[in-house]
Each structure stands twice: as C-alpha cells, then as structure tokens.
Amino acid sequence: MHDLPEPLYSGAQIRAAERIAMEELHIPGWQLMRNAGQAAFSEIQRRWPEQRSLTIYCGLGNNGGDGYVVAEAALQAGYSVKVYAIAAVAALKGDALSAVQAYLQAGGEVEKFSANQAPPAAGVIVDALLGAGLNRQVGADFALAIAVINSACCPVLAIDIPSGLHADTGCVMGCAVKAEATVTFIGLKTGLFTGEAADYCGEIVCADLKVPETVFAGSKPAARLLTKPALPLRARCAHKGNFGQVLLIGGNLGFNGAIRLAGEAALRSGAGLVSIASRAAHAALLNIGRPELMCHAVEDVSELQLWLDKAKVVVIGPGLGQDDWAETMFSAVLECRKPLVVDADALNLLARQPQKRQNWILTPHPGEAARLLACRTDDIAADRYAAIAALQQDYGGVCLLKGAGSLIMDGDDVYVSTTGNPGMASGGMGDVLSGIVGGLLAQGWSLAEALKLGVYVHGEAADRSAAADGERGLLASDLFVELRHCLNDLI
C-alpha cells in the first residue's frame, strides 16, 4: 500500500489515458496488452516462486487478452498452463484475438468453460474474465466462472481488477472474484480502495505499462490515497497554552463512556487542555483514572456558556443522545462560531434540521450519512464517492464518510484512508476519532489537515494494536498507547 502512487482515477479517466497513449504517444494497443500480461506474469513469479502451474480464466475483451498473454509467457517459461475461455476463440477481436493466436501458436490450448468443471486443485488461478469497464450486474456465464474460482483452494491473481467489482465505486456487481493480489494497470482505480474492495482485491500492485504520467496531465485525479504525513518538532519553550483547549460535549445518562473515550483521545493527540461538559449525575466520575481531564456538570445553556467561551475547539456528539438536554446543548453549540467537530448523535440532530457551515468537521458512518442525506444506507454503499460529495455540498466544511476505505472531502479534493482494519468494528472507535481530530484542530491544524492526520493515526494505532494482539477483541481504549507512539513517529 505505501509503495503505491497517490492519485486515484475513474475508469473513464483510465480509458482516456489509454487513448492518449495510443493516439498521441503512438504506443500500439497490442504493446500495452503485452506489457500488461508480462507485468501480471512477473508478479506471479515474484509472489509464488514455488508454483509452476497456472489456471487462467479468460473473458471476451482486452482483460481476456491480458490473460492470454500471461498464458503465453507462462508456457514459454515451462509452466503447466490451463486456459478456460468464456466464449469461443472466434468471438475475440482486435488485440485480444492477436493475443490468443500468439498463445495458440506457442503450443497452448484453450478449453471452453462449462459450469460442471471442477475448480483447480493446485497452482495459481489468474482472473482475466472482466475488466474495469463493467457497469452492470455480472452475467450468468461469468457468475458461474467466478463461483468456480472462489470455490478453489488456490491463490488467485486478478488482472486489472477482480472480476465483478465496479472500478469506480468498489461495489460488487452481483458477485466478484476474491483475489489474493490484484495487478492494476496505468493508474489506480478509485473502486480498488473503498466500498467492498478490501474483501476482494488482496494486495494491490500498480504497473504503469511503460506509459508516462503525462497521459494524466489534463486530468485531475478523482481522489488521492491518504499517505503518511510528517509532523514538526515542538518548540522547546512550548507551553500548554500553545496547543489549545478542547471542549467535548456529550455523555448523556447511560452513555458516559463515549465522552470519556473522546476526552482521553483529545489528550493523547496532544491538546494542551481538555474539558468535558456532561450530565451532573456522572460528571464527577469521568476523570477517575484520567485526572488530566477537566470535567464539568452542565445541565443548561447558562452552565455551558462559560466553557464554550474558554474553548478553542468544540467536539459535540459522543454519547450525546437525542433528548431535550442533547437538543439544548446542540442548539447552543450551533450559535457559537468556533470550529466544531460534529459526531454521533449530534449528526442525527443535525439531520433533523439541516444547515450548512464552513468551519466544522462532520464524521458520519454510513447510517448517519443516510440520515443526513435523507436516503437509505444502501444508497450510501452503492457509491461512497457520490455520497461524500453530496454531504460536503449540502453541509459544507470538511466531511468524513467512515467505513473500509474511509473518505475525506474538503470541497476540492477527496482522500481515501489507507490505514485501519476490521478490528475497529467495535463500540467507541468513532468517539476516539472525534477526540483525536478535536485535539489536532486545537493545536492549529486546518480542518482538512486535522481530519486527514486524525484518520491516518487513528487507523495506524489500530493496525499496530491488531498486529500485536490480533483484530478480534480490539477495544477503542487499546488505541491510546499506540496513538501516542504513532504521532511521535511522524516527527
């Protein structure tokens, strides 16, 4: 992941780049195909050097042509090669036809795929069925081939994109190949990094096919990967006043754990001072075990105003609830003009009375995003890039859409998270993130930089913790020690 280029492109942008390569740079299409097949075969040799047999499933278009190039290269290298084709060789055209003819001339054979064929028992499987141009549900014949591939106990390499995965959105179009690795070509597709992609792509490798980056000169990337940032050293004469005061509001009755997690996360992110405004019934208990937190009993707006005046940044939402107290706190916060981080139930309250503001950060998960956009969660999942754009358009500021491949949008650019793991699917993780982002915002980072840095270190801390003890059973509070290490390692 860390060796990949940052820019991500839509399928249409990649196709336009291919046209420029062929028409303006005069790189023949057959040469691009041969470069693609050779790159895929080289990855097989590098990744599985002990394997000497391939089973290749080829489709009708250029993706199938890439597969035939792999087959020819493997045959010439002394591999045992088996090729199954979805359609007869006579149905192929153009460069794909040339590729299969070269394979046949090298002594290869092609067998028509049939549904009753058993999955391979050994070797490496190559998925060359469907390419990045798929824009509809997978057809019956391809679905049967995908089922056979997925039922095998062999490693799978996907060519360009796992067949059945949408290149722009990362959605599964009915069914998709589950690959151990994917070799994609010319540029990275947006759909490889969010949505359902993480369950299908495996490790992603990008081969430029000897096409220069100038093919993208007139095309702004659709998104960018969120890469490792760098932090400056603190001044030796720094004091707590230099790093801001965060006020966190939430922790309604029965939900005090959420605001406690957010508060400690703000401290661990380096904020100078952290205050919590919560219900009187438990406010005095919140800093047990973390005395650095300043906890205040707040039951009405007059009690809240003192702490709003002192704060540089306000975080509202963790454990807030949606009762009268929550609505009162939220309305008071909306009247102040300080930078805000809006999370959890504060987002649900915002969905009831939508408004647009430029100096806030919104951090919804898909369910909260659906409420903000008055649609279904399935609609969010169907196109996460469209969803994050709609959130930013409707609500302003800087927006995050959580999930595998979390998306950040600041109005101009979209960034895709490269850290995090399934162990984070547990209560409190979002509260920790909101505290981290609030703490970074208080230290002087812009809205966009605070959110990007916060998302990166939040996921990195979880990755380190999971690497040490496993993903299952990972708790939000497990991140605190690793969070400190992650931030200081960026200096």
C-alpha angles and dihedrals in degrees: 000000000000092000094057123103115257102233119090122196138195120246089254091054091051091050090050090051090052090052091051090049091053102036103034103024092036096228105155117237091234089056091053089050093050091048090050094050093046091049091052092048092048089053090052090052092048097044100038107024093160094057117092103173132071134193110198125193111201130195132200104269139052091299087062088046089056088053092054090052089053089050093051093048092048092048091052090048091057099257125147103247131194119181124193117190126201091213137022117280089244089067092065122098140191120352092356090058090049090051095052092045090053089050092050092047089054088060100266127143132215125209124196111244116244129185094239095060115119118237117257114274097205144010129041124313119218118205109210097148108109129011137206093289095076110127103158140051114296112266123242099258093047091046090056091050091048090051091053092049093049092048093057122098093222132103114263129213115197118209112226094331135358106271110258096027117116109239095216104039107023090234121144110242096215096306137359142193116263105221132190089211138008125206108201125188140233094344141003118270120226092230093062093072111043142030111035094336096106091067093052113031103057111189112356122221123185120211115189093201088223089291111143120237089243088087086076095046095111096037124084111216114257088225142341134232113250103243134193110288129210125233127205124237115259117250111262091234095050121135134189092268089066092063103052138240120267123202115201119194123197142063100128120190108308094011104075093122092070096058091043090056092047091049095052090045090056089052093047091050089061106260113160097226131008126197129184125205110199144143118307091233092073109007092107091055098052098085096049103126091012107057092170088078115092106215124194133191106231122177102156142023095263090059092046097050095072092058094042089056092053097047127094093194132020126211115193131178115049105125090344097138124201103260129113093281091052093049091049092051093046094049091051092050092050089057093058117080098216122120111278138202107205117197144156115350092006086066090051090052090048090053089061092056108020119203137165125238133165103208100062140085119221118201110186128166114219094274093052090044090055091053091048091051096039093236139104126283087240089060090056091049092048092066116004092177091057090046095054090047091052092048092052092044094050100039106024126209118076119319136201126198108198126214138083102334095017113213127221124193127184098179095269107045140027121218126195121212117241098187134070138066142219091270086077090071092102136100119282099026092109091048090055090050094051090051092049092050092047091050093050092046090053090054092062108268117137120252093261096043093047091051095045093047092044094051092047097050093039090058093039092053089051091048092052093047092047091048090056100044109007134265098266112087095016109157128205091238090055087074098066100083092041091047091061091049093047094053095047092046088062092066 
